[in-house]
Amino acid sequence: MRPYYNRFHLVSIGMAFLLFLIFKMKIILFIALFSGVLSGCFSVSFNFNTDSAIEKEEAGAKLHHLVLCWLKESGNVKDRRKIIELTKTFMDIPEVIHAEAGQVVRSDREIVDDSFDVGILIVTKDQADLQKYLDHPIHQKAKKEVLLPLVDRILVYDFID
């Protein structure tokens, strides 16, 4: 005996199947998004800060002064070491919270710019302290006696964390 299906049964079966597919797609979408977040390939950011919250956040922020240097004699190990050692003296400037330098890391990844020779990172409290660092005699002497004679090109990025 053949089962009897009327329109109501067919619509109900169709709706149940459709709901099953939607539920299955939601699970697949959730798994894809969750795995993307875990792997760092996907990020979502919500900003609910008010102006006063932003001001409080910036009060504890630090300014990062990133300097990329291209040597006149690209790849010169002696010149690179001189700049790296010189950077340590910037810690003697009161406004400098942190100072470090290092050589470029070579990479085959197209997104990486590894054309520079030395990277320098200076951390200060804010823009006023950055300006004090830039004007400080230790920095001015380093710039005049070491950086300008050795460096062909400089690129600077300043940002607040």
Contacts in CASP RR format, 6 or more apart in sequence:
PFRMAT RR
TARGET T0000
AUTHOR 0000-0000-0000
METHOD contacts of the structure
MODEL  1
MRPYYNRFHLVSIGMAFLLFLIFKMKIILFIALFSGVLSGCFSVSFNFNT
DSAIEKEEAGAKLHHLVLCWLKESGNVKDRRKIIELTKTFMDIPEVIHAE
AGQVVRSDREIVDDSFDVGILIVTKDQADLQKYLDHPIHQKAKKEVLLPL
VDRILVYDFID
5 13 0 8 1.000
33 42 0 8 1.000
36 42 0 8 1.000
37 43 0 8 1.000
37 44 0 8 1.000
49 57 0 8 1.000
58 160 0 8 1.000
61 126 0 8 1.000
61 160 0 8 1.000
61 161 0 8 1.000
62 97 0 8 1.000
62 123 0 8 1.000
62 124 0 8 1.000
62 125 0 8 1.000
62 160 0 8 1.000
62 161 0 8 1.000
63 123 0 8 1.000
63 124 0 8 1.000
63 125 0 8 1.000
63 126 0 8 1.000
63 127 0 8 1.000
63 129 0 8 1.000
63 130 0 8 1.000
63 158 0 8 1.000
63 159 0 8 1.000
63 160 0 8 1.000
64 121 0 8 1.000
64 122 0 8 1.000
64 123 0 8 1.000
64 157 0 8 1.000
64 158 0 8 1.000
64 159 0 8 1.000
64 160 0 8 1.000
64 161 0 8 1.000
65 121 0 8 1.000
65 122 0 8 1.000
65 123 0 8 1.000
65 124 0 8 1.000
65 130 0 8 1.000
65 133 0 8 1.000
65 156 0 8 1.000
65 158 0 8 1.000
66 119 0 8 1.000
66 120 0 8 1.000
66 121 0 8 1.000
66 156 0 8 1.000
66 157 0 8 1.000
66 158 0 8 1.000
66 159 0 8 1.000
67 119 0 8 1.000
67 120 0 8 1.000
67 121 0 8 1.000
67 122 0 8 1.000
67 154 0 8 1.000
67 155 0 8 1.000
67 156 0 8 1.000
68 116 0 8 1.000
68 118 0 8 1.000
68 119 0 8 1.000
68 120 0 8 1.000
68 154 0 8 1.000
68 155 0 8 1.000
68 156 0 8 1.000
68 157 0 8 1.000
69 83 0 8 1.000
69 116 0 8 1.000
69 117 0 8 1.000
69 118 0 8 1.000
69 119 0 8 1.000
69 120 0 8 1.000
69 147 0 8 1.000
69 151 0 8 1.000
69 153 0 8 1.000
69 154 0 8 1.000
70 115 0 8 1.000
70 116 0 8 1.000
70 117 0 8 1.000
70 151 0 8 1.000
70 152 0 8 1.000
70 153 0 8 1.000
70 154 0 8 1.000
71 79 0 8 1.000
71 80 0 8 1.000
71 117 0 8 1.000
71 118 0 8 1.000
71 150 0 8 1.000
71 151 0 8 1.000
71 152 0 8 1.000
72 79 0 8 1.000
72 150 0 8 1.000
72 151 0 8 1.000
72 152 0 8 1.000
73 79 0 8 1.000
73 150 0 8 1.000
74 117 0 8 1.000
75 117 0 8 1.000
76 117 0 8 1.000
79 117 0 8 1.000
79 150 0 8 1.000
80 102 0 8 1.000
80 103 0 8 1.000
80 117 0 8 1.000
80 118 0 8 1.000
82 146 0 8 1.000
82 150 0 8 1.000
83 101 0 8 1.000
83 118 0 8 1.000
83 120 0 8 1.000
83 146 0 8 1.000
83 147 0 8 1.000
83 150 0 8 1.000
83 151 0 8 1.000
84 101 0 8 1.000
84 102 0 8 1.000
84 103 0 8 1.000
84 118 0 8 1.000
86 101 0 8 1.000
86 142 0 8 1.000
86 146 0 8 1.000
86 147 0 8 1.000
87 99 0 8 1.000
87 100 0 8 1.000
87 101 0 8 1.000
87 120 0 8 1.000
87 122 0 8 1.000
88 99 0 8 1.000
88 101 0 8 1.000
89 138 0 8 1.000
89 142 0 8 1.000
90 96 0 8 1.000
90 99 0 8 1.000
90 122 0 8 1.000
90 133 0 8 1.000
90 138 0 8 1.000
90 139 0 8 1.000
90 142 0 8 1.000
91 98 0 8 1.000
91 99 0 8 1.000
92 138 0 8 1.000
93 132 0 8 1.000
93 133 0 8 1.000
93 136 0 8 1.000
93 138 0 8 1.000
93 139 0 8 1.000
94 132 0 8 1.000
95 124 0 8 1.000
95 125 0 8 1.000
95 129 0 8 1.000
95 130 0 8 1.000
95 132 0 8 1.000
95 133 0 8 1.000
95 136 0 8 1.000
96 122 0 8 1.000
96 123 0 8 1.000
96 124 0 8 1.000
96 129 0 8 1.000
96 133 0 8 1.000
97 123 0 8 1.000
97 124 0 8 1.000
97 125 0 8 1.000
98 121 0 8 1.000
98 122 0 8 1.000
98 123 0 8 1.000
99 120 0 8 1.000
99 121 0 8 1.000
99 122 0 8 1.000
99 123 0 8 1.000
100 120 0 8 1.000
100 121 0 8 1.000
101 118 0 8 1.000
101 119 0 8 1.000
101 120 0 8 1.000
101 121 0 8 1.000
102 118 0 8 1.000
102 119 0 8 1.000
102 120 0 8 1.000
103 117 0 8 1.000
103 118 0 8 1.000
103 119 0 8 1.000
104 114 0 8 1.000
104 115 0 8 1.000
104 116 0 8 1.000
104 117 0 8 1.000
104 118 0 8 1.000
104 119 0 8 1.000
105 112 0 8 1.000
105 114 0 8 1.000
106 114 0 8 1.000
107 114 0 8 1.000
116 155 0 8 1.000
122 130 0 8 1.000
122 133 0 8 1.000
124 130 0 8 1.000
124 132 0 8 1.000
124 133 0 8 1.000
127 158 0 8 1.000
130 158 0 8 1.000
133 139 0 8 1.000
147 154 0 8 1.000
END
